[in-house]
Amino acid sequence: MAASTTAAQPMPTAAKPKKRSHLLSDILVNGVLLLIVIAWLVPVVSLVISSFRTRFDIQTSGWWTVAPHRAWETVTTIPVPEGVDRNGVMQIQGAQGTFEQFRDGVQAGDTRLIWIGNRRLGNIEIQKQGWTTNAAFTLDNYKEVIGGKTFEIRKPDGTTLTVQGTDMLTPFLNSLIVTIPATVIPILIAAFAAYAFAWMKFPGRRPFFIMVVALLVVPLQIAFVPILKDYAKLQLNGTFLGVWLAHTGFGLALAVYLLYNYISTLPREILESAFLDGASHFTIFLRLILPLSVPALASFAIFQFLWVWNDYLVALIFLGGTPGNQVLTMFLANIVGSRGNDWHLMTAGALISMILPLIVFFGLQRFFVRGLMAGSVKG
């Protein structure tokens, strides 16, 4: 039997432009994602590196100098030669320039000369370019932020500097005391409210839900003054309970809206079967709604936790800025405000404050991808 051969069919001309458009689309999307990743990574990397550098390195050089780079290094220092015209053009070691130019640095080949001092009394630093690095890392910044003890720091010139460390433990515990209840309370209240709006029939359900959603557009700053007046009458100013109630009120609108959108999409067949078995609304809420709503609850828990943990304004207004009531954001703000140039403490404290939110985020993110509803209803 003769084998039949089939001629290769040429690729349709319409497929080539389509393939090229897909390639350009992929390049564009990946390029934008790469730019976003770089934009996020650069400040994070700079923060991590700066937190391990000495205070003197941070004040005198950029964080990127930890990588090998070419820089001018002083080789020797010589006195200003006699007889040069200090008010005119001078010729020193093969370099020519005025006093102002030498102050900025005059380059002659691979050598640079810099005038150190004033016009009458000064010396000339002779520098040469070479490969160097400022990768002198230390844990002193973290010890100074966390320990709260007195530390002796050695300067580059050999002298020692005695500094008083800060105590970060109390603000850290205060942030935990504020954040955990301010995250759990609105989630519980919002879950009950979302279930009621989604599956229970009562008079005024739709107007009440519209009012809750409308609260999303109200700026929280306009509520500070009336709440402070009420807190003054109830003696809640400066208490943790006052901050918990404030964060609960400010976060409830978004929580109810997000949970309602999720709970209202749950299969009706599950609830109808439970009702036929004689279950009450409370039993259905505890046994069915809460387990099935874990992804929505976890997503809002992440948002609320990050919002409260990083909050400064609400805590400052309702809790106050006294040392015993300070949260982490107030502590970090005081480091910058009271210490001025102590950025080495700011970077170390900021990195420590990021640890717990990262743990919460990576610990709860698995609930975003879990298909809890998969296979719960057949057909």
N, C-alpha and C positions, 0 to 999 in steps of 0.2 A: 504494500500500500504506500502510495506516495505521500510523504509528509507535506501537509499544507503549511505554507508560510504566510504570515500576515505582515504587511508593511507597517512600519512604525508610523503612528499617526503624529503629525506635528502638533505642538502645543497651540491651542487657540490663541489668537492675538489678544483677545479680551482678558485672558488669564494673566498675562504678563503685567499690564498696568495694575491689576488687582493685587498681585503678589508684591509689586513694588510699593503700592500704597500701604499694605500691611507692614512692610519692612520699615517704611518711614514713620508709621504710627508707633511701632515698637521702639524705634530709636528715640522718638520724641518723648514717649512715656517714661522710658528708662532714664533718659537724660534729665527730665524734670525730677524724677525720684532721686537720682544721684545728687542733684543740687540741693534738694530738701535734706537728704541725709548729711551732706557736708555742712549745710547751714546749722544743723542741730549738733553735729559732732564737734565742730570747732570750739564753741564756747564750753562744751562739757570737757573736752580734752584739756583746754586751757585752765579750767577750774581745778581739775584733778592734778595737773602738773604743778600749778601754783601753790596748791595746798601742801605740797611736800618740799617746796623751796624755802630757803632761809629768808628772813625779812629783808636782809640787805640785798640779796639777789633780786627779789621782787621789786625793790625800790630803784634799782640801778639798771635792770635789763628786762627784756620781754621774755615771756614764757617759752617762746620758740627758740631761744638761744640754748636750750638744753640739747638741741641737736647739733652735731658738728657743723661749724660754719667758720668762714674767714673773718677775722677781726684784727684791729690794730692793737698790738701789745707793746708796752713801754720796754725798750731795751736798756736805755741809760738816760741820765739827766746831766746836762752840762750847763755851766753858767753862760750868760749872754756875753759874747765876745766883746772885748774892749774896742772902742773906736767906731762902732756902728752908729749910724744915724737913727736914733730911736723915733724920731719924728718924721722920718722919710722912708725911702726904700732901703731895706737891709739885705745883705747877702750873708747867709749863715749855712754852713755845711752843704753848699751847693744849691740851697733853696733861696728864692728871692721873693720878698714881699714886704708889706708894711706891717706895723704893729698889729693893726686890726686883723689883717690876713693871717698873721702868725697865731693870733689868739684863736681863730677858727681852725687853723691847721693848714700848713703848706706842704704839698706833696712834691717830692723830688725822686723820681724813679719808684723804687719799692720802699722808700723811706718817707715818713711824715714827721714834720717838726711842729710842735705846739708850744706856744708861749704860756708859761704858768706864772701867774703873779701880775703885778701892775707894770706900768711902763718903766718906772725907775728901778724897782727891785723885782727881778724875775729870773726864771730859769727856763731852759729849753728842754722839753721832753722829746727824745728821739724814739719813734715808734716804727715797728715793722709789722707787716701783715703776715698772719699765719693761721693755721687751723686750730681752733679751740672749742671748748664746750663749757657750759655753766651747769652741768648735771651734778650739782652737789645737793642731794636729797637728804631730808631729815624728818623726824617725827616730832620735833619740838613744837610745831604749830598745834598739833593735836593734843600734846601734853599740856600746853599752855591754855587751850580752850576748855579741855575737860577737867584737868586736875584742880584748878583753883588754888594752886600753891605758888610759892615764890621760886623763880627760875633764874639761873645765871646763864647769859648768852654771850659767847665769845665773838667779838667784832673782827672784821678782817685785819685790822691793825694790831690785833693781839690783846686789846683791852677787853674787859668783861662788863656786861650790862645786866643789872638786876631788875627783873620785871615781875609784877604780880599777875599771876594767871587768873583766868575767869572761871566761874563755875557754871557749866552748861547743864548739869544734871537737873537742877530745879526747873528751869524753863522747859526742858525736855519732858519731864513728868507732868508739868502743867499743860503742855500741848496734848499729851495723851488723855489727861483728865477732861479736857475740853472736847477733843475730837471724837473719842469713842462714843460717849452719850449723844453728842450732836449728830452722829451718823446713824446710830441705832434708833433713836426716838422718831425722827421723821420717816424712816423706812417703815416702822411698825404702823404709825398712824396713816401714812399714805397707802400702805397695802390694804388696810381695812377700808379706807375711803374709796380706793380704786375698785375693789370688789363690789362695794355697795353701788357705785355709779354704773358698773358694767352689768351686774346680774340681779340687782334688787330693784323693785319698783316701789317708789314712794313719792309723795307729792313734792313738786319742785325739784325733781332730780336734774332735769336739763338746765334750768336757770342757775342752780347751785354749781353745776359743772362748768357752765360758761363763766361764772364769777371766778372760779378757781383758775381757769385758763387765762382769764383776763389779768390776773395778778402777776403773770409772767412778765408783762410789759411795764410793771410799776417799778421804778428804781428804788432799791432798798435804802438809799441815802435819805429819802424824804420821810422815812419812818423813824429815823433816829431820835428826833426831838420829842415826838409824842410818846415813844416807848420809854425814853429816859424820864419823862415826867411821871409816867405810870410806875416805873421802877422805883422812883424816889418815894412815892407814896407807899409802895409795897416793900420798901427796903431791900430791893434786889440789886441795886447798883453795886458793882464790885464783887459780885458773887458768881460762882460757877453756874448756879442754877439760872441766873439771868442770861448768861451767854448761851447755855443750852437751849433755853426757850427762844432766844433771838435767832439762832441758827436754824432751829426747827421751823419757826415761822417763815424765815426767808427761803428755806429749801423745800417746803411742803408743796408749793404750786408745781414746780418742775417734777417732783417725785410722783405726785398724783397723776399728772399728765402722762409721764412715761409708763408708769405701771398700769394705768387704765388702757393705754394703747396695746399693751401686751396681754393683760388679763382678758380683755374683751374679745381677743382672737382665739382664746382657748376653745376647743371643740365643745359644742353644746351637748353632745351625746354623753360626755363624761358626767356633766352636772345632772342631766336628766336621769341617768342611771342611779346616781347617788340619791336624788330626791325620791325615786321610786323605792329605794331601799330604806327610806325613812330618815335619811340624814338631814340635820338642820343646817342652816347657813353657816353657823359657826364651825360645825364639824367639817363641812365641805371646804371652808376656808383653810382650816388647819391641816386636813388630811390630803386635800387635792390641790388647792390653789397655791399654797406656799411652796410645796415641793416642785410643782410645775413652773413656778415663776422664779426659780432660782437664778436663771440668766439675767432677767430684768432687775431683780433685787441686787445681784452682784454688780451689774453695770452702774446702777445708781449709787451703790455703796462706794464704788471707786470715785465717781464724780464728787460725791458729798465729802468723802474723806479727804481728797486732795484739796477741795475748796476750803474746808475748815482748817486743815493742817497749815495751809499757806496763807490763811487770812491774817491780816494785820489790823485793818480798820475796825471791824466789829469787836474784836478782842480788846483793842485799845479803848474803845468808847464804853463798852459795857463791863469790862473787867478792870480796866485801869492799868497804868504803867508802873505800879509799885514793884519793887524787886521780888516780893513774895508771890505776886500774881502774874509775872511776866511769862509769856509764851515764847516759843522759839523765834518767831518773826520779830517780836520786840527786842529780844536779846541780840539778834543779828543787826537790827537797826541801830541799837545803842553802841555796838562795837564800831560801826562806821562813824556814827555821830560824835561819840566821845573820844575816840582814839585817833580820828583823822586818817593817818596814813597806814594804819595797821591792817593792810589788806591781807597779810598772811593769816591773820586770825579769821578774817571774814571768809576767805576761801575754805579754810578747814571747817569752820562752823557750818557753812552752807552745804558742804559735802556730807557732813554728819546728818544734817537735817533731811537730806534726800534719801537716806538709807531706808527708813521705815515706809515712806510712800512707794518706793520701788518694790519693797517686799509685798506690800498690799496689792499693788498692781499686778505683779507677776503671779501672786498667789491666787488671784481671782479671775485672771484673764482666761483661764481654761473654761470658765462657764460660758464665755462668749461663743465657743466653738462646739460645745457639747450639744448634741441633738436630743434634748430631753423629750421632745415631742415625737421623735421618730418611732413609728410603730405603736403609738399609744392608741390609735384608732385605725381599724382596718376598713378598707373600702372607700 
